[in-house]
Amino acid sequence: MCRQNTTFTLLPPFLHSATKNSIKTMVMERKQEEMQFLGVLGIYQESYKIIFSSRKIFSQITFALILPLSFILLAQIEVSNLFSGEIMNSFVELLGTEAGTERYNKLSDHISSEYACFWLFKVAHLILSVVFSLLSNAAVVYTIASIYAGREVSFKKVMSAVPKVCKRLMVTFLSIFAALLAYFAVATLVISLVFSACVIFIGFSNLKAPYSVGIVLLVLYLMGSVYLTIIWQLASAVSVLEEDCGFKAMTKSRALIKGKMWTAIIMSFNVTITSGVVIIAFQNLVVHGVSMNMAGRVFLGVICSALFLGLFLFGSVTQTVIYFVCKSNHHENIEKSALSDHLEAYHGEYAPLKSKDLQLEQYDV
């Protein structure tokens, strides 16, 4: 027994290293193959494991990027409520003032300035929301990709890569924004034409049919919006982890999501509903909670903010995990070393890898 142990310890060190690396590679490859079978609960479990195993780096990302985003999104509800109240009071006072008087003109000018400030605030809120959303999404996707590639990841390294990652995400965001605008314009035109045609041919005597058709078209429009949102979410991961961005990333994500569409829809629905509940609770209990003292409103505001932080982080992680699930579902095995090189390029002069380098070898099932 002692001889056997001695013989084993006398093996060359590179053999021990090679054995460990080969075992690690086999485990990671097997894990990639098995990811295609993950459903909603499996993706949630995988996301939780990733966050829990790297809670330090995700905590740093949350406090540096997601916390300001949460503050911006929730604070705008309070500020918008204040603006709306001021505008409404001024408008009521204007209705009770005789037109053409000096007071009427002052109130009219005051309302105009309040409207201008309100919309300037909305534009500033939109810009800041988009910026911090892209920054936090870039940080989360890069971190998870580094974990899957077996790279050492630190907050400093993540933040140094975020600006270049964010540029690619911005191109994809502008592309999906243009697609959503075009979709909205076409859908509005179609709904208007169909509704008008129903009114012309059926008449105003029977409005049930036009309204029924309008509801059906509205449901179809919402389904298309959900589909574009899911494509956008997956395209964000594609923009970071592959050489495509913009409309090419959207086309790639559209192909990847096949076979996992219902999984993505259920996950998107869950996040939307839960976030909506938190926002409604914040609006009713914190913003309009007049019957509650200030300490209680602050306490509930902190709870809603913490819930929103967790939801945004968890949602961003699941969006990235589903990218790897879709890759596995299409039997594409991500080359760890190529992915690592691709991520390393964000720290230097960015040179995107070609599909044949980063992309994926087909494996047999």
N, C-alpha and C positions, 0 to 999 in steps of 0.2 A: 504493500500500500504506500509506504514511504517512497519507494523507488518510483512508483507511478506519479506521485505528486511532484517529485524532484524532476522527473523527465518532462512533465508538463510545464513546469516553471522555467525550464531551460530552453523552451521553444523560442525561436527568434521573435522579437517584439512585433515585427511587421506582420507575422502570421496572426497574432492576437488581434491586431488592428484590422486586418483584412477580414477575419472571421466576424468581428463585431460589425463592421461596415456592411458585409454581405447580409447578415441577419437583419440589420436595421433597414436595408434597402428592400429586402423581401417583405418585411412587416409593412413598410410604407406603401409598397406596390399593392399588397393585398388589401390594405385599407382603402386605397383609391378605387380598386375594383368593387369593393363592398359598398362604397358610398352611393352607387347607383340605386341601391335598394332602400335608401333612407326616404321616409315619408316626412310629414309635418313634424310629428313628435321626435323622430330621429334627428332631424335638422335642428330642432330646438335643443335636444340633448347635446348634440355636437357643439352648438353655439355656446351653451352654458359651460361645457368643458373647456372650450378655448378661453372664454372670459375668466373662468375661475383659475385655470392653470397659469394665466398671464395677467392676474388681476392688478399687479403693480403698474404695468405699462398702460393698461386700459383705464385705470384710475387717473393716471396722469393725462391721458388724452381727454377723458371726460371733463376734468376740471379746467383744462387749458382751452378746449375747443367746444365741447358740447354744453358746458355750463353757460357760457355767454350766449349760445344759440337758444338755450332754454329760457334764459332771462329775456332775450329779445322777443321771442314768440309769445311768452306769457305777459310781459310788460305791455306789449302793444294792445292787448285786450283792455287793460286798465286805462291806458292813455287814450285809446280810441273811444272808450266809454266817456271819459272826461270831455273830449272834444265834441262828441255827439250831444252830450248834455248841454254844453255851452251854446252850441249852434241852435239847438232846439229852443232853449230859453230866449235867445236873442230873436229867433224867428217869431215866437209867440208874442214877444214884446213889440216886434215890428208890426204884426197884424193889428195890435191895439193902438197904433200911432197913425195919425193922419198923414196921408201921402203928400209929399211936396214940402213938408216942414223940415226945419234944420235937424231936428231930432231924428226924423225918418231917414234923412240922408246919412246921418252919422251911424245909425243902426245898420243901414244897408251896406255901408262901407265896412263896418265892423264884421258883419256876417261874411262878406267877401274875403276879408283878411283871414277870418277863422277857417273858411273853406280852403284857402290857399295853404295855411299852416297844416291843416288836416291832411291834405294830399301830399304835401312835402314830407310829412312824417311817414305816410304810407309808403312813399317811394324809398325813403331812407331805410325803413323797416324791411322792405323787400330786398334791397341791395345787401344789407347786412345779413339777412337770413340766408340768401343765396351764397354769400361768401363763406360764412361760418359752416353752412351745410356742406359745401364742397370741401372745405378744409378738413372737417371732421370725418367725412366720408373717405377722403384720400388717406387720412391717417389710419383709419380702421382697416381699409382694404390692404394697404401696404403692410400693416402689422400682421394681419392674418396670413398674407402671402409669405411673409418672412418666416412665420412659424411653420407653415407647411413646407417651405424650402429648407428648413433646418438651420436658418441663419440666426446669428446672435442679434437680437433686436433691443434697442434702447430708445428712450424718449428723444434723446439728442439726435440719434440717427434717423428716427421717424420724421422729426421736424425738419431735418435738412433735406429730406426727400419730398416732403409735402408740396413745396412750391411748384416743382416740375410735374408732380402727379396731378396737382390741381389744375394746371394749364390744360392737360389732356381732358380732364373731367369737364372743364369749362366749355371746350369745343363740343363735347357730347351733350352737355346741358343746353347749349344754344341750338344744337340740331334738333333735340327733342322738343324744345320750346317752339321752334319754327314748325315742326310737325304738328304739335298740339294746336297752334294757331290756325294752320291750314285745315286741320280736322274740324275745329270749331266753326270756321267760316263755311266749309262745305256742309257740315251737319245743320247749321242754322239755315242755310239756303234751302236745303232739301226739306227740312221740317216746315219751313214757311211755305214753300211751294205746294207740298202735299196737303197741309192744312187749308191753304187758300183754295186748292182744287176741290177739296171736300165741301167747303162752304159754298163754292160756286155751283157745283153739280147737285148737292143735296139741299142747300139752302139753310137759312137760319132757323127754319121750323124744327129741324131735328139736329141738334148739336151734339148728340151722344156719339154719333159715328166719328165726326172730326176729332172730338176729345179723346175717344178711344184710340184712334190712329195716332194722335199726338203722344199719348202715353206710351204706346208701343215703340214709337220712334225715339222717345226720350229714354226708355229703357235700353234700346239698342245703342244710343249715344253713350250712355253711362258704361255699358259693357265695353265699348270701344275705348273709352277713356281709361278704364281699368287695364285693358290689354296694353295700351301705350305706356302706362305707368310701370307695368311689370317689365316691359321691354327696356325702358329707361333704367330701372334698377339693375337689371342684369348687364346692360351696356356699360354702366359705371365700372363694374368689375372687369369687363372686357377691356375697357379703355386703359386701365391700370396694368393689367397682367398680360396684355397682348399688344401687338403693334398697331391695331386698328383703334380709331376713335371717331367721334362724330357719327355720320350716317352709316359708315362702314361697321362701326361697333354695334349700331342698332340692327343692321342686317345680320350680323353674326349672332347677336343675342336672340334674335327672332328664330334663327335656326337651332340654337342651343336649347331654347325653352321647350321645344317639342318633346313631348313625353312626360314633362314635369309641369305642364301648364296649370292643372288643377291644384297641385301642391303650392305653386307660387300664388295662385288666386286666393287660396284659403289663408296663407300666411299674410298676404297683403290685406285681406279683409280683417283678420284678427288685429293687426297692428293699427289699422285705420279706426276700427271700432273702439279699441282700448284707448287710443290717443284722444278720440272724440269724447269719451267718457271723462277723461282727465281734464280736458279743456272745458267741458260743460260744468264739471264740478268746480273748477277754478273760477269760472265766470259767475256761477250762482252763489257759491259760498264765500269767495274772496272779494270779487268785484262788487257784486250786488248784495253781499251779506250785511245789510244795514242793521239787522237785529243782533249781530254779534259784535263783541268788543274788539278793539284793535289787536290785542294779544292773540285772540282766537283766530282772527283773520290772517295774521302773520304766520301762526302755527300751521294753519291749513295751506297757506301759500307755499311754505317750505315743503310740506308733504307732497303737494301737487308738483312742485318743481323737481323733487327727488324722483317721483314716479315718471315724470316726463324724461328725465335724464336716463333712467334705466331703460325706458321704452325705446328711446332713440338709439342708445348704444346697442341694445339687443337686436333692434331692427336692422341696424347697419351690419352687424356681424352675420345675421341670418342671410342677408342679401349676398354677402360674399361666400358664405358656405354653400348656398344653392348654386353658385357658379361652379364649384368643384363637383357638386352632385350632378349637375347637367353634363359636365365634361365626362364624368364616369358613366353616366347614362348613355352617352354616345360612344362609349368604349374608347375613350382617348386618355391615355396615360400621360400625365404631365411630367416632363423630365425635370427632376429636382435641381440638377446642376444648371440647366439652361434657365430655369426660373430664377435661380439665385443670381446668375449673371445679368439677367434682365432687370432685376431689382437693384443690383449694384450700379447699373448704368444711370439710375436716377441721382447718384451722388457725384457723377462726373458729367461730361458732355453727353447729353442723351442721344443714344443711337439705337433705335428700336430694333429688336431682333426680328428676323423673318419667321414666318409661320413654321417653316421646316426646321428651324432651330429650337424655338420655344415650344412649339406645338407638338404635338403630341403624337406619340406613337400609338397606332391602333393595336389593341390587344384582344386576344380571343377570349370569349366567355364560355 
